[in-house]
C-alpha cells in the first residue's frame, strides 16, 4: 500500500543502513521490500517504525507504553522509543548477553525473557531494568537442535507458559520437556500443560473466551504438500499427536527410531482445529487487543507466516487474519502481503504486538524492520 513513498523509502533505506551499522551488524541485507509493495486492507496504512534490527523476533509493551523487542541474533532486548515523535523509533539496547532472546513478557513487576538455556527475569523499576537478569527456570538447551527459540506468555491465571520445540525435525525425544507447553507456578515449579506440539512458535489467549490457541509447525521431508501447519486449541493434559501423528491424526509416515507410548493412539490425541498450508512456518499468533481498528478486526486473531525454507516454492511470507466463528477458527485471509516478488524473498514477518497507541506492530527478523500498521491514518 502506498504510504509516503519516495521520501519515506529513502528514509527507510538510510535508517536501515545507519541502524544496522550502529548496532554492529553491518549493512542490512538486500533486496528489501519497498513500502509501495506491501499490501494491507483498504483503510489501513503501514509505515516503518524502526530499522537496522536483523534478528528482530517477538515483542511486548512496557507498563509505560514503550514497545520492547527481543532480538535473537544479537542476544539482546531493545526498547523502541520515539522520543522526538517523528514516527521513527530510536532503538536502545537495554539488556544484552541473553542467548537467543526470542520472547518477552511482563508480570508482577518483572520482565521475563525466554532464552535458549533458561527463562530469565529482571525487576522492572521506573521504566527500566533494575539490575541484571537472573534465571527463573532452566530450559532444554542441547545443541545442535532444530528449534532453539523459546516462547513465553502469562495466562489469565497469572501463571507462566513456555513453549519448547523439538530437538530435531522428527524424532522421539529423550527430554520430556521437548514438544510441550510447560506451565510454571510463581516459585518456578513446572509441569507439562500440553504435549505433542512439534514447535508451537506462537500462542495467545482469546480475550473474550480465555481459550489458549497456538500455531504449530509441521515437519519437513514429506514433500511440498504434507504435513500441514496447524492451529490448535490447547487444553490442559491433552496430547496433540507429534511425532506419532500429524495433521488430522494421520500416522506419521516418517520413520521413528522407536515406537511411541502405547497410550498415544489416534483416538487419544487432539486434531488441529484448523489446518494451514504446509511449510508456511506459522510463527507469532496474537489477538489484537486495541480499539483503533474497526469492529471486525477488534479481538481478531493474527498470525505471521515466516515462510518456507525446506521446499523450492516460496509459501508463507505474510500476515493472515484467522477467521473465527463461535470462538473457533474457520479459515484465514491475507492481511499483509508483499514480501515475495518474482520468486525473491524480500522479508520474513516474525513477531506481533498491539501497541499502546492501538496500532499493530510487526517485526521482520530477516531485514530488521519493525512496521507499524494503523487504521484511518495517512
N, C-alpha and C positions, 0 to 999 in steps of 0.2 A: 504494500500500500504506500502511496506516495505521500511523504510527510516531511517537508522541509527541504528535501532534495539536495541539489549540488552543494550548497554551502554546508548543510548538515553532514553530508557524506564526506566532504573534505575534512571537517572537524573530526568525524569518526575515525578516519584513517590517521589523522595527526595524533589524536589521543591514544589510539591503539598502539602506535609506534612508541610514543613517549611513555605511556604507561608501562608497556612491556619492558622497555629498557630500564625504566626506573625501578621496576621490581626484579630486575636481574634475569629476565627470561629471554632477552634478545628480541629481534623484530617479530611481530605477530605473523603466524604462518599465512600464506596466501594460497589460493584465492579466497576472497571474503564476499559473502552475500551483501550487496548494497541494500539499503532500506527499501529502495524502489522495487526490489524483487520479492520482498516479504509481504505476504497477503494475509490480512485479517478480515473478519466480517464487516459489513457496512456499519458505519458509526464508530468503529474502533480505530485507534491510532497506535502506532508503535514508534518508539524512539530509543536511541542508545542512551542508557543511564550511566554506564561505566564501561571501561575497556582496558586492554592490557592485562587481562587476568586469565591466561590459559590454565586449565585445570579447575575452573570455577564449577563447583558442584551444588550442594543443597544450601538453602538459605533459611533464615528466620528473622524476626523483627525484635529488637530490644524492647524492654518496658518503656523506654523513652521514645520509641518510634523510629529507630535507626535500623536500616537493613544491614544484616550481617551475612557474610558469605564464608563457607568452608571451601578452602582451596586445596584440593587433594594433592595436586602435583607439587605444590610449594610447601605442603605440610603446615598450613597456617590458617588463621581466621582473620578476615579482613572486614573492617567497618566501612560502609559506603555512605558517607555523609555528603550532602550537597550544601556546604556551608555558605556559599555565595548565591544560592538559589537560582543558578543558571540552567538547571536541568541536567547537569553532569556531575556525578559524584567524584569526590576526591578520595580514592582508596587509601585506607590507613591500616597497616598490619598491626593488630592488637595482641595476637598470640602467635607464636612460632614454635617449631620443633615438635609438631604434632603429626606423627607418621600417618600419611594417607587420610588426613582430616577430611571427612566426607559429609557429615550431617551434624546439625547443631540445634539445640532447643533450650528454652529457659524453664525453670521450675524452682519454686521455693527460695528465690534469691540467689540461685546458682545458674551458670551457663554450663551446659553439658555438651561434650564434643565426642562424636563417635570416630575413633581412630582404628587402625587395624589391630593393634595389640590390646586395646582397652577402651572403655568409656572413661573419659576424663571429665573432671568438673572443676570449676573455679568460682569463687564467690564473686557476685556482681554488685558493685557499690558505686553510686553516683555516676552511672553511665559508663563504667569501665571495669575490666577485670581487676580484682583485688588480690594480688599475689599470683603465684604460679599454679597451673592446673595440677591436680593430684588424681590418682587412679580411684575411680568409683567401683569399677568392675572389670576384671580381666576378661578378654575375649580370645577366641582362637586366632592364632597368628602364624600358623605354619606356612612356610614358603618353599618352593613356589606354590601358588594357589590360584585357581581360576578366578576366584572372586575375593578381592581384598577390601572392598568397600563395605562399611557397616552403616546402617540406617537406624536412627532412634527417633522416638517421639513419646510424648506423655499423653496417656489416655484420659478420658473423663473421670476415671477413678483415681487420678493422681499418680499412678504407677508408671514406671519407665518401661517401654517396649523397645526391643532391639532385634533387628533382622540380621541373620548371619547366613550368608550364602554357602553353596557347596565349595569344596576344595578343588573340584575337578569339573570337567564337562558333564560326565555322568559316571557315578560310582556309588558304592555303598561306603558310608563314612565311618571312620573309627572314632571320631569325636561326636558324641550325640548332640552337641550344641549346633552342629552344622545343619543346614537346610531347615532351620527353625526360626520362629519369632519367640524370643525369650522375654519374660516379664520379670521385673525387679521390684522388690519392696524397697522402702526408704533406707533400710540398713544394707542394701546390696544383695540380699538373698534372692536367688534366681530360681526359676522353674520354667520348663518349656510351656509356652502358651499354645502354640500350634506347630505342627511338624509337617514334613513332606513338601516344603516350599523350596524350590531349587535356588532361587535368588530373588527374594521379594525386595527389590530395589526401592520401592516407594510404598508407603501406606499412610492412611489417614482415617479419621473418624467422621462419619456423616454428622454434621452439626444438628440435623433435625431428628435423626433416629438413634444416634450414638453407636451405630454399627461400624465395625472396623473393616475397611476394604484395602486390598493390597494387589499390586501388579506382580506378576511373576514371569521370569524369562524362561522360555523353553530351551532345550539343549540343542547343540549343533550335531552335524554328522549324519542326519537322516534325510538330507535333501532340502531343496528350497521351499517345499510346501508342507513340511511337517517337522516337529510338532508346533502347535500354536503357542504363542504367548498367552497369558491368562490374566483375568481379573477375578479375584476370589473374595468371597465373604468369609472373613477369618473369625473363627469362633474357638473358644477355649476347649482344649482337649482334642481337637479334630486333626486328622491326618489328610494331607492334600495330594498324596499319591507318589511324589517323586522319591526315589528314582524308579520305582516299580511300575508306576502307571503315569501316563501323560495324556494331556488333553482331557476329553470326557471319559476318563478312567479306562483308556486303552492300554493293554500291556505294553511296556516299553520294549520295542524291538531291538534296542541296543544290548549287546552282551554285558552282563554284570559279573564281577569276579566271584560273587557268592549270592546265594538265594536270599530273598527277603524274609523277614519275620513271617511266620505262618498266620499271624493275626492281621496282616496287611493284605486285604483282598479287595477286589474291585467293588464289592458291596460295602466295604467298611471305610473307604476313602471318599473324600468330598470332591466332586467335579467342579470345575470353574463355572461361575455364574455367566461369564462372558468370555468367549474365545476371541483372541486378537490374531492378526496375521502373523505367521511365523517370522522370526528373526527381526522384528521391528525393535526389539530391545526396550521394552517398557521400563521407564526409569522413575521419575518422580511422579507421584499421584497425590494430588491435593484438591481439597474443596476450596472454592473461592468463598471467602468469609466477609468480603467488603460489601458496601452498598452503592459504590459508584456505577457498577454495571447495571444494565436494565434487568427487569424482573426475571426473564427466562434464564439469565446467567447467574443469578444470586443463589448461593449454596450449590452451584454447579460443580461437577467433578471434572477436573482437567488432568491430563496425562501427557507426559513428554515421551516421545518415541525416539530414543537416542540414535537408532539406525543400525542397519545390518553391516557386519564385517565378515561373516562366515560364508556368504553366498555372493556371486557376482552381481546380482541385481541390487540396486540401491532402493531399499524399502525402509520406511520409517522416516526419520529426519523431519519431524513435525510435532506440533502440539495438537491434541484432539480433545474434544469435549465428549465425555461419556453421557449418553442419553439415558436418563433414568425414568422409570415408570413404577409408581407404587414403591419407591425406595429401592429399586433394583435396576442394575444396568441392562439395557435392552439393545444397545448398539453404540456407535460413535460417529462423530462428524469432524471434519477438519476445522480447526480453529486458527492455526498459524502455520503457514507453509512457505516454501521458497528456498530451502537450503540445499536443493539438488537442482542443478542446471546442466543439461546436456551430459548427464551421467557423472558430473563432477560434484563432489560434496563440498559445500560452502560453509558448513557449520553443523554442530550437533547439540540440539537442545538437551538440557540436563535437569536443572532444579527450578522449582516454582515457589513463590511466596506471595501472599496478599500483603501489600504494603500498608503502612499506617494511613496513607493518603487514599486508599481504596483501589489503587492500581494493582495490576498483576505483574509481578517481576519474574523474569525468566533468565536463567544462566545458559551460556553456550560454553561448554568446557573445552571445545576444540579451538575456537577462535578467541576466546577470552572476553566475550561481551556479556554485559548484563543489559537486558532490554526491559523497557517499561511499556506496558500495554494498558491503555486507558480508553474510556468511552466518553464521547461527547467533547473531546478536546481536539484542537487542530494540531 
